[in-house]
Amino acid sequence: MTDVNSQYYNTHATEYFLSTVDVDMQPVYDKFLSKVITHGHILDAGCGSGRDSKVFKSLGFQVTAMDASEKLALLATEHTGISVLHKTFQDIDEVNCYDAIWCCASLLHVPFDELNSVFSRLAVALKSSGVLYISFKYGEPSIVQREENGRRFTDLNESILSKIVKDIPSLTISSIWNSKDRRSTTQSTTWLNALIIKGAV
């Protein structure tokens, strides 16, 4: 996450926590968890409030959680009872560690020219046949990130995501779909979602 985004989330940590912690993500959980082995190890990468980590933990999964915002990591630790790591995507260096990785509205803060490297790190961290969930705001990406309300975003569409994943031989897109924002105040936002498998689908 860029320094601008880290600064934003540290400054607005409580506000962001309260606005996202109760959002119902069940339809996406259903798609994702159907591909995760029972009691599997999930990395919640960019966990924000810890909302999703708490659900995964309650369902019996082993959960590791991380966030690039130190203040959000502290709030998420308190919310989930998991010791949330203060860590960026660029810091991920695990090998064949996770059965699944959940990147809900988090990779969208990675600059476009760093996405290939980050996806490669995620692929290495996944076990064979592991599943990766990602979501981006839908749109055309640009080298210079789009700025909105004090944050910087990388938008993606189906064709660009497909090109990124194609460059990483171990990854295969299992499904890709668009959705509206689950928050009632931002339902005009369209999201690009995908489930990506390490290995053949």
Secondary structure per residue as TSV (DSSP state, phi and psi in degrees):
chain	resnum	aa	ss	phi	psi
A	1	M	-	360.0	137.7
A	2	T	-	-68.0	160.3
A	3	D	H	-59.3	-36.8
A	4	V	H	-60.6	-44.8
A	5	N	H	-68.9	-41.0
A	6	S	H	-60.4	-42.4
A	7	Q	H	-62.4	-41.8
A	8	Y	H	-60.3	-50.2
A	9	Y	H	-70.0	-31.7
A	10	N	H	-67.8	-39.3
A	11	T	H	-70.2	-38.3
A	12	H	T	-110.6	26.6
A	13	A	H	-57.4	-48.8
A	14	T	H	-65.5	-43.3
A	15	E	H	-61.0	-45.8
A	16	Y	H	-65.8	-42.7
A	17	F	H	-55.5	-50.4
A	18	L	H	-66.8	-30.4
A	19	S	H	-81.3	-13.4
A	20	T	H	-121.7	-19.3
A	21	V	T	-65.5	-25.6
A	22	D	T	-106.7	10.5
A	23	V	-	-68.3	132.2
A	24	D	-	-82.1	109.9
A	25	M	-	-106.5	18.1
A	26	Q	H	-53.7	-43.3
A	27	P	H	-59.1	-34.3
A	28	V	H	-77.8	-39.2
A	29	Y	H	-53.9	-44.2
A	30	D	H	-59.0	-43.9
A	31	K	H	-66.0	-46.1
A	32	F	H	-69.4	-52.8
A	33	L	H	-69.2	-20.5
A	34	S	T	-64.9	-16.2
A	35	K	T	-108.2	3.8
A	36	V	S	-103.8	133.5
A	37	I	-	-64.7	152.4
A	38	T	T	-55.3	130.4
A	39	H	T	60.6	23.5
A	40	G	-	-66.6	167.0
A	41	H	E	-95.2	116.3
A	42	I	E	-110.0	132.0
A	43	L	E	-96.7	118.4
A	44	D	E	-93.4	97.9
A	45	A	E	-96.1	109.8
A	46	G	T	83.8	56.9
A	47	C	-	-75.9	-13.9
A	48	G	T	58.8	-121.4
A	49	S	T	-69.6	-16.7
A	50	G	S	87.6	7.0
A	51	R	H	-50.9	-49.9
A	52	D	H	-75.4	-37.9
A	53	S	H	-57.8	-41.7
A	54	K	H	-63.2	-41.5
A	55	V	H	-64.4	-48.1
A	56	F	H	-60.3	-42.4
A	57	K	H	-61.4	-41.9
A	58	S	H	-65.9	-23.3
A	59	L	T	-90.8	3.1
A	60	G	T	95.8	8.0
A	61	F	-	-83.9	151.3
A	62	Q	E	-80.8	130.0
A	63	V	E	-126.4	130.1
A	64	T	E	-112.9	133.2
A	65	A	E	-126.8	146.9
A	66	M	E	-146.6	153.4
A	67	D	E	-152.8	147.5
A	68	A	S	-78.7	-15.0
A	69	S	-	-92.9	119.6
A	70	E	H	-62.5	-39.6
A	71	K	H	-71.5	-38.0
A	72	L	H	-66.6	-37.3
A	73	A	H	-60.5	-38.6
A	74	L	H	-67.7	-42.9
A	75	L	H	-64.9	-40.5
A	76	A	H	-67.9	-35.7
A	77	T	H	-61.0	-44.7
A	78	E	H	-64.7	-38.9
A	79	H	H	-72.1	-36.9
A	80	T	H	-100.6	-23.6
A	81	G	S	77.8	8.0
A	82	I	S	-102.2	139.4
A	83	S	-	-77.3	94.8
A	84	V	-	-74.8	131.2
A	85	L	E	-79.9	139.3
A	86	H	E	-88.8	101.3
A	87	K	-	-157.4	145.5
A	88	T	-	-101.6	167.8
A	89	F	G	-60.1	-36.7
A	90	Q	G	-68.9	-13.4
A	91	D	G	-90.8	-8.7
A	92	I	-	-67.3	122.1
A	93	D	-	-137.5	14.1
A	94	E	-	-70.7	155.8
A	95	V	S	-126.2	123.7
A	96	N	S	48.2	48.8
A	97	C	-	-104.2	-35.7
A	98	Y	E	-114.4	142.2
A	99	D	E	-79.1	-21.7
A	100	A	E	-158.7	150.0
A	101	I	E	-128.9	130.7
A	102	W	E	-112.0	115.1
A	103	C	E	-122.1	76.5
A	104	C	S	-89.5	111.0
A	105	A	S	52.9	41.6
A	106	S	-	-125.6	-43.7
A	107	L	G	-61.3	-19.7
A	108	L	G	-64.7	-11.0
A	109	H	G	-93.6	-5.4
A	110	V	S	-79.5	129.2
A	111	P	-	-55.5	145.8
A	112	F	G	-55.1	-41.4
A	113	D	G	-73.8	-3.8
A	114	E	G	-106.7	-4.6
A	115	L	H	-64.4	-40.3
A	116	N	H	-61.5	-43.0
A	117	S	H	-63.9	-41.9
A	118	V	H	-67.8	-43.5
A	119	F	H	-60.2	-37.2
A	120	S	H	-63.9	-41.0
A	121	R	H	-62.8	-42.0
A	122	L	H	-64.5	-39.8
A	123	A	H	-62.5	-42.2
A	124	V	H	-66.6	-36.5
A	125	A	H	-71.4	-24.8
A	126	L	E	-77.2	145.3
A	127	K	E	-75.6	162.1
A	128	S	E	-57.8	135.4
A	129	S	E	72.6	7.2
A	130	G	E	-69.9	161.4
A	131	V	E	-119.5	140.3
A	132	L	E	-117.9	126.1
A	133	Y	E	-105.4	133.3
A	134	I	E	-134.0	152.0
A	135	S	E	-145.2	137.6
A	136	F	E	-131.0	152.8
A	137	K	E	-66.0	138.4
A	138	Y	B	-77.1	131.3
A	139	G	S	167.5	-173.8
A	140	E	-	-88.0	126.6
A	141	P	-	-74.8	158.9
A	142	S	-	-142.6	157.4
A	143	I	S	-62.6	-40.7
A	144	V	S	-89.1	122.7
A	145	Q	-	-64.5	145.3
A	146	R	E	-72.2	137.0
A	147	E	E	-104.3	136.1
A	148	E	E	-151.5	119.9
A	149	N	T	50.9	44.3
A	150	G	T	84.0	4.8
A	151	R	E	-124.8	160.5
A	152	R	E	-113.5	135.0
A	153	F	E	-126.9	147.6
A	154	T	-	-109.0	117.1
A	155	D	-	-90.4	155.3
A	156	L	B	-140.3	156.1
A	157	N	-	-126.1	178.2
A	158	E	H	-59.9	-44.4
A	159	S	H	-67.5	-40.2
A	160	I	H	-70.2	-41.4
A	161	L	H	-60.2	-42.5
A	162	S	H	-60.6	-38.9
A	163	K	H	-66.9	-40.9
A	164	I	H	-62.3	-47.8
A	165	V	H	-67.5	-35.5
A	166	K	H	-62.0	-29.1
A	167	D	T	-75.3	-7.7
A	168	I	S	-116.1	97.5
A	169	P	T	-55.0	-29.0
A	170	S	T	-78.5	-11.7
A	171	L	E	-105.6	143.1
A	172	T	E	-137.6	132.8
A	173	I	E	-73.0	124.3
A	174	S	E	-89.0	-44.1
A	175	S	E	-154.8	153.4
A	176	I	E	-144.9	135.7
A	177	W	E	-155.3	160.0
A	178	N	E	-104.0	151.6
A	179	S	E	-150.1	163.5
A	180	K	E	-91.2	157.9
A	181	D	-	-60.1	139.0
A	182	R	S	-78.3	-11.8
A	183	R	S	-85.6	135.1
A	184	S	G	-64.6	-25.4
A	185	T	G	-84.5	-11.6
A	186	T	G	-132.3	36.3
A	187	Q	T	-70.8	-9.4
A	188	S	T	-77.3	-13.1
A	189	T	-	-77.1	130.8
A	190	T	E	-99.5	135.0
A	191	W	E	-113.6	143.0
A	192	L	E	-97.4	122.5
A	193	N	E	-118.5	149.4
A	194	A	E	-153.7	146.3
A	195	L	E	-108.2	128.0
A	196	I	E	-124.9	132.7
A	197	I	E	-107.9	141.2
A	198	K	E	-85.7	107.7
A	199	G	S	112.0	-178.2
A	200	A	-	-70.0	144.0
A	201	V	-	-81.3	360.0
